Amino acid sequence: MEREGVRMADEALFEFLHMEVISYIFKSLEKDDSDNGKCTAKLEGMGFRVGQGLVERFTRDIPRFKDELDIMKFVCKDFWAGIFKKQVDNLRTNHQGVYVLQDNRFRLLTQISAGKQYMEHAPKFLAFTCGLVRGALSNLGVNSIVTAEVSLLPACKFQVMMQRA
């Protein structure tokens, strides 16, 4: 029972840290409206570095992946659960290098999902996670572009486009 309380505290701290990092970056870099792209890029870059490190830890004791689909299944199940305490709700692919990960209750959006007025702020809450996924995939030998979209809070979709050489 005590371990459950610690886990819940860890989750709350992660969410709080994420919100504070977003707030700090947007306050420190946002001198005018044209800096929004810089803020998002900085958050995505931070996520990329964290994703690279975390995937090393998560894959330390597992065998190599057979193919790209195996890697994406790992990201949707083990990697996502290790960070967000649940698996991705749905994974789709066109079998041509495009994957869509759907999370119907994305935990980093639940705090702002109270009303539609926060919809415009959703992209800044997704940039870090886009980088997280891209960094993890990069460290697993897959170059990708990761974008996110929200149509109804707190659900979101992450689109992963594999970059082939």
N, C-alpha and C positions, 0 to 999 in steps of 0.2 A: 504494500500500500504506500509506503514511504517513497519508493522508487517512482511510482505513478505521479506523485506530487512534484518530484524533481523534474520529471520529463515534461510536465505541464509548465513548470517554471522556465525550463530551457526553451520551449516553444514560444512562450510569451516574450522572453528576452530576445529571441531571434526576430520576432515580428516587430518589437519595439526598436531594435537596432536598425532593422531595414527601413522603418519609417524615419528614423532620425538621420540616417545616411542620406536618404532622398532629400529631406528637408535641408540638411547642411549643404549638399551639393547645389541644390537649386538656389539657396540663399547666397552662397559664396560665388557662384559662377554667373548668376542671372543678373547681369547689369542692364541688359535690355532684352527684348523678346527674341532677338536673333540668336541668343545663346542657348535656347532650349535644346537644340541639336547637340551642343557641346555637353550639356548636362546629361542627356540621355546616353551619349557616347561614353562619358566617364563612368556612368553606372554599369553600362554593358561591359566595359573593360574590366571593372572591378569583379563583376560576375564571372567573366572569362577566367581570370586568374584563380578565383575561388573554385570554379568548376574543375580546372586542371588539377588542383591539389586534392580536392575531394574524391575525384574518380580514381586517383592512385590509391587512396586509402580503401575505397569500396571494392576495387578489383584485385587487391593484393593476394587473396587466397582463392581466386577462381580461375578456371582454365581459360585459354584464349577463345575469343569469339570466332564462330565459323564464317559469318558474313555480316553485312550491313544491317540486315533485319534483326539478327541476334543482338547486335549492339543497341539498336533502337528499343528492343524489348527489355534489355537490361536497364536502359535509361528510364523507361516508363514504369518499370516495376521497382527494382532495387534502388537505383539512384534517386528517383523521385520520392520513394518511401523513406529513404534515409534522410532526406532534407525536409519534406513536407508531411511526413507521417501518414501518407496514403499513396496508393498507386494512381497513375493517370487513369481517368475514367474510360478513355477510348483512344485507340491508336488506329489511324488509317494511313494507307499508302496507295500511290498510283503505280507502284512497282517500277517507277522510273526516277527514283531518287528524291521524291517528295513525300514527307511524312507529316501528318497532322496529329498532334497530341492534344486531347481535350480534357480539361479539368473543370468539372461542373461546379466545384466549390473551391476555387483557388484561394488558399489561406492568406496570401498576401493582398488579396482584394476584399476579403470579408469585412475589414474595418471601414472601407469606404463604400460598401455596397448598400448603404442605407437609402440612397436616393439617386435618381438619374442625374442630378446636378454634379455628381462626382465623376461622371463618365469621361469627361475631358481630362481628368487627372490619371486615369487608368494606365496610359502608356508609360508614365514615369515609374509606376509600381511594377511594371513588367520587364523593364530594360535589364535589370540585374539578373532576372531569371533567364532571359534570352542569352545573356553572356554566360551564365552558369551552364546551360545546355551546350552552347557552342564550345566552351572551354573543355567540358567533359568529352565531347565528341572529338575535339582536336587531339586531346591526349590519348584517345583510343585510335588515332590514325585516320580520322574522318574530318575533312574540311567541309564546313557547312555555313549556310546563312540561316539565322534563326530570327523569325519575326513573330509578333503576337498580335492578336486582335480580340476585342471584347464586344459582344453584341448585347449581353445582358449580365450585369454584375450579380454575383461574383464569378460567373463562368467565363472561361477564356480558352482560346485555342492558340497553340504554338505551332507555327509552320516551320519545318526543317527542310531546307533544300540542300541536298548534297552537292558539293562542288567536285566535279570529276576532272582529272588532269588530262 
